[in-house]
Amino acid sequence: MADKMIMEFNISINKEDRTEMITKNGKVLVIPFSGEVKSDLFCGKVRPGAADIQVTNPAGARHMCAKYIFEGTDKDGKPCHLFVENNGWFERNSMPRPFEATPTFMTDSEALADYLHGAHFRAEGWGRPDGVDIRIFDINQEA
């Protein structure tokens, strides 16, 4: 029984745009990014302002929270937006391949709202040299 992949976000990162702060209480890393998604449900591009914020505590545990808005079209071809918040937690000095995270969504699409506003999704992040591919799975549907 495998979860069904419903979307893949192709995220691009310019490493020079990253901002990092290191203190005795931990580290904060802010990673702005761009990207796009093409799927049967939704196609669109990331709007400006997207960022992945990673906070590492003194024990080395890291919390990643990426927040971003796509602008595009829904499965019916109507213009809409898709807000994504993706949260992941990593143990000290750990970055599993792929990493896992929990996405939540908001959308102004009438065709997608009821489905995407549920809490039944998981994400896998697959790194590449210039970014990451985020695969979104519906944990209630089989592939």
C-alpha positions in Angstrom: 0.0 0.0 0.0 1.7 3.2 -1.2 0.5 6.8 -0.7 -0.5 8.6 -3.9 1.7 11.4 -5.2 -0.5 14.3 -6.1 2.0 17.1 -6.9 5.7 17.8 -7.2 7.2 21.2 -6.4 10.4 22.1 -8.2 12.2 24.6 -5.9 15.2 26.6 -7.1 17.6 28.1 -4.6 20.4 30.7 -5.1 22.8 29.9 -2.3 24.1 33.5 -2.4 20.7 34.7 -1.2 20.8 32.8 2.1 21.1 34.6 5.4 22.5 32.9 8.5 22.8 33.9 12.1 24.7 31.9 14.7 24.4 32.5 18.4 25.1 30.7 21.6 21.4 29.7 21.6 21.5 28.1 18.2 21.4 29.0 14.5 18.9 30.5 12.1 19.1 30.1 8.4 16.7 31.9 6.0 16.6 30.5 2.4 14.6 32.5 -0.1 13.5 30.5 -3.1 11.5 30.3 -6.4 9.9 27.4 -8.1 7.0 25.9 -9.9 4.5 23.0 -9.8 2.9 21.1 -12.7 0.3 18.5 -11.8 -3.2 17.4 -12.7 -4.6 19.4 -9.7 -2.7 22.6 -10.0 0.0 24.3 -12.1 1.7 27.5 -11.1 4.8 29.5 -10.1 6.0 30.6 -6.6 5.3 34.2 -5.9 8.0 36.5 -4.4 8.5 36.3 -0.7 8.9 32.5 -0.4 11.3 31.4 2.3 12.5 28.3 4.1 13.4 29.2 7.7 15.5 26.7 9.6 16.1 27.0 13.3 18.7 24.8 15.0 18.6 24.7 18.8 21.6 24.3 21.1 21.1 20.5 21.2 21.4 20.4 17.4 17.7 19.6 16.6 16.5 21.5 13.6 13.0 22.8 12.6 12.4 23.7 9.0 9.4 25.8 8.1 8.9 26.8 4.5 6.0 29.2 3.6 5.1 30.2 0.1 2.3 31.0 -2.3 1.9 29.7 -5.8 -0.1 31.6 -8.4 -1.5 29.5 -11.3 -4.5 27.5 -12.4 -6.5 24.7 -10.8 -7.6 21.4 -12.4 -10.6 23.2 -14.0 -8.2 25.8 -15.6 -9.4 28.6 -13.4 -6.9 31.2 -12.0 -6.1 30.7 -8.3 -3.5 30.7 -5.5 -2.1 27.9 -3.4 -0.5 28.7 0.0 1.8 26.0 1.4 3.3 25.7 4.8 5.7 22.7 5.0 7.2 21.7 8.4 10.0 19.2 9.1 12.1 18.3 12.1 15.6 16.8 12.0 17.8 15.3 14.6 21.3 16.6 15.4 23.5 16.6 12.3 20.9 14.7 10.3 19.5 15.4 6.9 17.9 12.2 5.7 17.5 11.5 2.0 14.8 12.1 1.3 13.8 14.3 4.1 10.1 14.1 5.3 7.9 17.0 6.2 4.2 17.8 6.9 2.5 20.2 4.4 -0.7 22.1 5.0 -2.5 24.1 2.3 -4.9 27.0 1.8 -6.4 27.9 -1.6 -8.9 30.2 -3.1 -9.8 27.6 -5.7 -13.4 26.4 -5.3 -12.4 23.2 -7.1 -9.5 22.3 -4.7 -10.4 23.9 -1.4 -12.4 21.0 0.2 -9.7 18.5 -0.8 -6.6 20.5 0.0 -7.8 21.9 3.3 -7.7 18.5 4.9 -4.8 17.2 7.0 -4.0 14.1 5.1 -0.7 14.9 3.3 3.0 14.2 3.7 6.0 15.5 1.8 9.3 14.2 0.7 12.2 16.4 -0.2 14.8 15.3 -2.7 17.8 17.6 -2.9 19.5 18.5 -6.1 22.5 20.9 -6.7 20.4 24.0 -7.4 17.4 23.3 -5.1 15.0 20.6 -4.0 12.0 18.7 -5.4 9.2 18.4 -3.0 6.8 15.5 -3.6 3.4 15.8 -2.0 1.5 12.6 -1.2 -2.1 12.0 -0.1 -1.8 9.5 2.8 -5.4 8.4 2.4 -5.2 7.4 -1.3 -3.3 4.5 -2.8 -1.1 5.0 -5.8 
